[in-house]
């Protein structure tokens, strides 16, 4: 009888422990996401007036673009295996990935004008003091992130044009190319985000 009562006690405590664990997991996840989303707002504390509004706008657009594009890139793996139920979601994701990519590139070009300012510009300071940062990170950042927009336009057009028929055997090559393009888009977006953060960490606008 003693063993039975101990077993019942452990069993009754188990759901409570699971609830606490679930709350902790969700709480930490929400806190982590919140801190990550707070990242661009750090620009508002910059002593540079250019960084305070240009950096905050471009940083917010870039962060949102990376989140959506990375999600679409990960969803390309089950799509490549032929999972049909995610096709409506993929069409929506690629559309918003393309829109956010355009906003990021547009705000990035606006920021780039200040970056290349002949007097007080970050580019002049970097090429003089740490040229490797400019030629390694900024050159990569300048060109590779531009690929996200045409890739997004192409993937969006293909997924909306073919619809569910993209999973047909005769369209297998189109499906493979689209999934690879989405993965490449994710790679360029994450790489551009990281390289941009490295440049901004060393010298603000």
For each residue, the residues with C-beta under 8 A, 3 or more apart:
1: 4 5
2: 5 6
3: 6 7
4: 1 7 8
5: 1 2 8 9
6: 2 3 9 10
7: 3 4 10 11
8: 4 5 11 12
9: 5 6 12 13
10: 6 7 13 14
11: 7 8 14
12: 8 9 15 16
13: 9 10 16 17
14: 10 11 17 18
15: 12 18 19
16: 12 13 19 20
17: 13 14 20 21
18: 14 15 21 22
19: 15 16 22 23
20: 16 17 23 24
21: 17 18 24 25
22: 18 19 25 26
23: 19 20 26 27
24: 20 21 27 28
25: 21 22 28 29
26: 22 23 29 30
27: 23 24 30 31
28: 24 25 31 32
29: 25 26 32 33
30: 26 27 33 34
31: 27 28 34 35
32: 28 29 35 36
33: 29 30 36 37
34: 30 31 37 38
35: 31 32 38 39
36: 32 33 39 63
37: 33 34 40 63
38: 34 35 41 42
39: 35 36 42 59 63
40: 37 43 55 56 59 60 62 63
41: 38 44 56 60
42: 38 39 45 46
43: 40 46 51 52 55 56 59
44: 41 52 56
45: 42 52
46: 42 43 51 52 55 204
47: 51 204
48: 51 52 55 204 205
49: 52 53
50: 53 54 55 114 204 205
51: 43 46 47 48 54 55 56 200 204 205
52: 43 44 45 46 48 49 55 56
53: 49 50 56 57
54: 50 51 57 58 107 110 111 114 205
55: 40 43 46 48 50 51 52 58 59 111 200 204 205
56: 40 41 43 44 51 52 53 59 60
57: 53 54 60 61 107
58: 54 55 61 62 104 107 108 110 111
59: 39 40 43 55 56 62 63 200
60: 40 41 56 57 63 64
61: 57 58 64 65 100 103 104 107
62: 40 58 59 65 66 104 107 108 192 193 196
63: 36 37 39 40 59 60 66 67 193
64: 60 61 67 68 100
65: 61 62 68 69 97 100 101 103 104 148 189
66: 62 63 69 70 189 190 193
67: 63 64 70 71
68: 64 65 71 72 93 96 97 100
69: 65 66 72 73 97 100 101 148 152 185 186 189
70: 66 67 73 74 186 189 190
71: 67 68 74 75 93
72: 68 69 75 76 90 93 94 97 182 185 186
73: 69 70 76 182 183 185 186 187 189
74: 70 71 77 186
75: 71 72 78 79 86 89 90 93 182
76: 72 73 79 80 90 178 179 180 182 183 186
77: 74 80 81 179 183
78: 75 81 83 86
79: 75 76 82 83 86 87 90 175 178 179 182
80: 76 77 175 176 179
81: 77 78
82: 79 167 175
83: 78 79 86
84: 87 164 167
85:
86: 75 78 79 83 89 90
87: 79 84 90 91 159 163 164 166 167
88: 91 92
89: 75 86 92 93
90: 72 75 76 79 86 87 93 94 159
91: 87 88 94 95 156 159 160
92: 88 89 95 96
93: 68 71 72 75 89 90 96 97
94: 72 90 91 97 98 152 155 156 159 182
95: 91 92 98 99 156 160
96: 68 92 93 99 100
97: 65 68 69 72 93 94 100 101 148 152 156 185
98: 94 95 101 102 149 152 153 155 156
99: 95 96 102 103
100: 61 64 65 68 69 96 97 103 104
101: 65 69 97 98 104 105 148 149 152 185 189
102: 98 99 105 106 149
103: 61 65 99 100 106 107
104: 58 61 62 65 100 101 107 108 145 148
105: 101 102 108 109 145 146 148 149
106: 102 103 109 110
107: 54 57 58 61 62 103 104 110 111
108: 58 62 104 105 111 112 145 196
109: 105 106 112 113
110: 54 58 106 107 113 114
111: 54 55 58 107 108 114 115 205
112: 108 109 115 116 142
113: 109 110 116 117
114: 50 54 110 111 117 121 122 205
115: 111 112 121 122 123 138 205
116: 112 113 121 123
117: 113 114 120 121 123 124
118: 121 124
119: 124
120: 117 124
121: 114 115 116 117 118 124 125
122: 114 115 125 126 199 203 204 205
123: 115 116 117 126 127 134 138
124: 117 118 119 120 121 127 128
125: 121 122 128 129 203
126: 122 123 129 130 131 133 134 138 199 202 203
127: 123 124 131 134
128: 124 125 131
129: 125 126
130: 126 133 134 202
131: 126 127 128 134 135
132: 135 136
133: 126 130 136 137 138 198 199 202
134: 123 126 127 130 131 137 138 139 199
135: 131 132 138 139
136: 132 133 139 140
137: 133 134 140 141 195 196 198 199
138: 115 123 126 133 134 135 141 142 195 199
139: 134 135 136 142 143
140: 136 137 143 144 191 192 195
141: 137 138 144 145 192 195 196 199
142: 112 138 139 145 146
143: 139 140 146 147
144: 140 141 147 188 191 192
145: 104 105 108 141 142 148 188 189 191 192 196
146: 105 142 143 149 150
147: 143 144 150 151 184 185 188
148: 65 69 97 101 104 105 145 151 152 185 188 189 192
149: 98 101 102 105 146 152 153
150: 146 147 153 154
151: 147 148 154 155 181 182 184 185 188
152: 69 94 97 98 101 148 149 155 156 185
153: 98 149 150 156 157
154: 150 151 157 158 178 181
155: 94 98 151 152 158 159 178 181 182 185
156: 91 94 95 97 98 152 153 159 160
157: 153 154 160 161
158: 154 155 161 162 166 174 178
159: 87 90 91 94 155 156 162 163 166 178
160: 91 95 156 157 163
161: 157 158
162: 158 159 165 166 171 174
163: 87 159 160 166
164: 84 87 167
165: 162 168 171
166: 87 158 159 162 163 171 174 175 178
167: 82 84 87 164 171 175
168: 165 171 172
169: 172
170:
171: 162 165 166 167 168 174 175
172: 168 169 175 176
173: 176 177
174: 158 162 166 171 177 178
175: 79 80 82 166 167 171 172 178 179
176: 80 172 173 179 180
177: 173 174 180 181
178: 76 79 154 155 158 159 166 174 175 181 182
179: 76 77 79 80 175 176 182 183
180: 76 176 177 183 184
181: 151 154 155 177 178 184 185
182: 72 73 75 76 79 94 151 155 178 179 185 186
183: 73 76 77 179 180 186 187
184: 147 151 180 181 187 188
185: 69 72 73 97 101 147 148 151 152 155 181 182 188 189
186: 69 70 72 73 74 76 182 183 189 190
187: 73 183 184 190 191
188: 144 145 147 148 151 184 185 191 192
189: 65 66 69 70 73 101 145 148 185 186 192 193
190: 66 70 186 187 193 194
191: 140 144 145 187 188 194 195
192: 62 140 141 144 145 148 188 189 195 196
193: 62 63 66 189 190 196 197
194: 190 191 197 198
195: 137 138 140 141 191 192 198 199
196: 62 108 137 141 145 192 193 199 200
197: 193 194 200 201
198: 133 137 194 195 201 202
199: 122 126 133 134 137 138 141 195 196 202 203
200: 51 55 59 196 197 203 204
201: 197 198
202: 126 130 133 198 199
203: 122 125 126 199 200
204: 46 47 48 50 51 55 122 200
205: 48 50 51 54 55 111 114 115 122
